Amino acid sequence: MLIRKFLCLLFIVINFQVNATVKNTSGGFIDANVYPYLSDVNNDNTISINILAKLNNRFSYFSLVNLGNEENSDALSELNSFYTEQNLRWQISEGSPIDLTLQMNFRSGDDNDRHRVGFRWRVNDTQLFKSAFKAINLNWSINFHLKQFDSVSEDVWQMEHVFRMTFPALTNRLYLAGFIDHTFNENLSDNMPNNPMVAEIQIGFRVIENLFIVAEYRVNEYRRADVNNMALGLEYLIKW
């Protein structure tokens, strides 16, 4: 059953890639992640699909889709929840490390979608830091989601850190990547932080061609319990 699901997912990803390459893009990637093992929270996301496309006129597009299990079910047996981020970015000028950003969030449930506007600072593309970040093979950006539009009355905003690091001195098969979303002014219920953090730190090792084994440490402070989780799985990556 797991193998069939994974093959179906690869078929979808390859079709996405074929469609993307005939568009006017100057590069991008698609990766599909499947996590058959979750250590503590079995209704966490078990399938993730990420897409990046570099577009004309300094625009770029990035999206992620997370599919989650039904609570108390086996991994990948019941995918009844989803979360997606659709990001459109525009570099303000040639050579600038600053992008204006629009992020649209959609998820399972009612009255809980969120949309954000702000700007992204690509720290590793900043002239002052470029050589240092290149020397350690690290990409790091901070997206300042300054204004949020949703059903929440508070003046909520967010900082989103995204990073990726490779280790060519050791091997070209290994990477470390992840994100940290830190939200401010969001008033949650008792015994929960008012400035919650969500983070995923992933280490991947390429075993053959475009196939990686991955281990992912997750933090989700929107949960009352079981804030931490560990996921193990496979990733298939396509670049163009």
C-alpha positions in Angstrom: 0.0 0.0 0.0 2.8 2.5 0.9 4.7 1.7 -2.3 1.6 2.3 -4.4 0.9 5.6 -2.7 4.5 6.7 -3.1 4.5 5.8 -6.8 1.2 7.7 -7.4 2.8 10.7 -5.6 5.9 10.5 -7.9 3.6 10.4 -10.9 1.9 13.6 -9.8 5.2 15.3 -9.1 6.6 14.4 -12.5 3.5 15.7 -14.3 3.9 19.0 -12.4 7.5 19.1 -13.5 6.7 18.5 -17.1 4.1 21.2 -17.1 6.4 23.7 -15.3 9.3 23.3 -17.7 7.3 24.4 -20.7 6.4 27.6 -19.0 8.5 30.7 -19.0 10.6 29.9 -16.0 14.4 30.3 -15.6 14.7 27.5 -13.0 13.1 25.9 -10.1 12.4 22.6 -8.3 9.8 20.2 -7.1 10.3 17.9 -4.1 7.9 15.3 -2.7 8.4 14.1 0.9 6.7 11.0 2.4 7.0 10.3 6.1 5.8 6.7 7.0 7.2 7.2 10.6 6.1 9.8 13.1 7.5 9.5 16.6 4.9 11.3 18.9 2.1 13.0 16.9 0.5 10.6 14.5 -1.9 13.2 13.0 1.0 15.5 11.9 1.7 15.9 8.2 2.9 12.8 6.4 3.1 14.0 2.8 4.7 17.4 1.8 5.1 18.8 -1.7 7.2 21.9 -2.4 7.4 23.8 -5.7 9.7 26.8 -6.6 9.6 28.5 -10.0 11.7 31.6 -11.0 9.5 33.7 -13.2 10.1 36.7 -15.6 10.4 40.3 -14.5 12.0 39.4 -11.1 8.9 37.4 -9.9 9.2 34.0 -8.2 6.6 31.6 -6.9 6.9 29.1 -4.1 4.3 26.8 -2.6 4.0 24.0 -0.1 1.2 21.5 0.5 1.1 19.4 3.7 -1.3 16.4 4.0 -1.9 15.0 7.4 -3.2 11.8 9.1 -6.4 11.2 10.9 -5.8 11.1 14.6 -5.1 7.6 16.0 -4.6 6.1 12.5 -1.6 4.5 11.0 0.8 6.7 9.0 -0.4 7.3 5.5 -3.7 5.4 6.0 -6.1 8.3 6.3 -5.1 11.7 4.8 -7.9 14.0 6.0 -6.2 17.3 6.7 -4.3 19.8 4.6 -2.3 23.0 4.9 -0.9 25.0 2.0 1.1 28.2 1.6 1.1 30.0 -1.8 3.8 32.6 -2.1 4.3 35.2 -4.8 7.5 37.3 -4.5 8.9 40.3 -6.5 12.6 41.4 -6.3 12.5 45.2 -6.0 15.5 45.7 -8.3 18.2 43.8 -10.1 20.8 42.6 -7.6 18.7 43.6 -4.6 18.4 41.1 -1.7 14.9 42.4 -0.9 11.6 40.9 -2.3 8.1 42.1 -1.7 5.9 39.1 -0.7 2.4 37.9 -0.7 1.5 34.7 1.2 -1.9 33.0 1.1 -2.6 30.2 3.6 -5.4 27.7 3.2 -6.1 24.9 5.6 -8.7 22.3 6.7 -11.6 23.6 8.8 -13.7 26.8 8.8 -12.7 30.5 9.1 -9.0 29.8 9.6 -7.4 30.9 6.3 -4.7 33.6 6.5 -3.1 35.9 4.0 0.0 38.0 4.7 2.0 40.8 3.0 5.5 42.0 3.8 9.0 41.6 2.5 11.8 39.0 2.4 15.4 39.7 3.1 17.8 37.2 1.4 20.7 37.5 3.8 23.1 35.4 1.8 22.5 37.6 -1.2 23.4 40.8 0.7 26.7 42.2 -0.5 28.1 42.6 3.1 27.5 38.9 3.9 27.7 37.2 0.5 31.3 35.9 0.7 30.9 34.6 4.3 27.7 32.7 3.5 29.2 31.3 0.3 32.2 30.1 2.2 30.0 27.9 4.4 27.5 27.0 1.7 24.6 28.5 3.6 21.5 30.2 2.2 19.3 32.1 4.7 16.4 34.4 4.3 14.0 36.1 6.6 10.4 36.9 5.5 8.8 39.7 7.5 5.0 39.1 7.2 4.1 42.5 8.5 0.3 42.5 7.9 -2.0 39.5 8.4 -5.6 39.3 7.1 -7.8 36.7 8.8 -10.6 36.4 11.3 -8.3 37.1 14.3 -8.8 40.6 15.7 -5.2 40.9 17.1 -2.5 42.8 15.2 -0.6 39.6 14.4 2.7 39.5 12.4 5.4 36.9 11.7 9.0 36.4 11.0 9.8 33.4 8.9 13.4 32.1 8.7 14.3 29.7 5.9 17.8 28.1 5.5 19.6 25.4 3.6 23.2 24.3 4.0 25.3 21.8 2.1 28.6 20.1 3.0 30.7 19.7 -0.2 33.9 19.2 1.8 32.4 16.0 3.2 30.1 14.9 0.5 27.8 16.3 -2.1 25.0 14.0 -1.0 24.2 15.7 2.4 22.1 18.8 3.2 20.6 20.5 6.2 17.5 22.6 5.7 14.5 24.0 7.5 12.3 26.9 8.6 11.4 28.7 11.8 8.1 30.6 11.9 7.8 33.0 14.8 4.4 34.6 15.3 3.9 37.7 17.5 0.8 39.2 19.2 -1.3 36.1 18.7 -3.3 35.6 21.9 -3.9 31.9 22.3 -5.7 30.0 25.1 -4.3 29.5 28.6 -1.1 27.4 29.1 -0.1 28.2 25.5 2.5 30.8 24.4 1.2 34.1 23.0 4.2 34.2 20.5 4.1 30.7 19.2 6.8 29.1 17.1 6.6 26.4 14.4 9.8 24.9 13.1 11.1 22.0 11.0 14.7 21.0 10.8 15.5 18.4 8.1 18.6 16.5 7.3 18.7 14.7 4.0 21.1 12.2 2.4 20.9 11.4 -1.3 21.0 7.6 -1.8 20.6 7.4 -5.5 20.0 9.9 -8.3 17.1 12.2 -7.0 16.1 10.1 -4.1 16.9 11.1 -0.5 16.4 9.6 2.9 15.3 12.3 5.4 15.0 12.9 9.1 13.0 15.8 10.3 12.7 17.4 13.8 9.5 19.4 14.3 8.3 21.9 16.8 4.6 23.1 16.9 3.7 25.4 19.8 0.1 25.6 18.6 -0.4 22.2 20.2 -1.2 22.0 23.9 0.8 18.8 24.3 3.3 16.9 22.2 4.9 20.1 21.0 7.9 18.1 19.6 7.8 15.4 16.9 10.2 13.4 14.8 9.6 12.2 11.2 11.5 9.8 9.0 10.9 9.3 5.4 11.9 9.7 1.7 12.3 12.7 -0.5 12.2 12.8 -4.3 13.7 16.0 -5.8 13.4 17.3 -9.4 15.3 20.5 -10.5 15.0 22.3 -13.8 
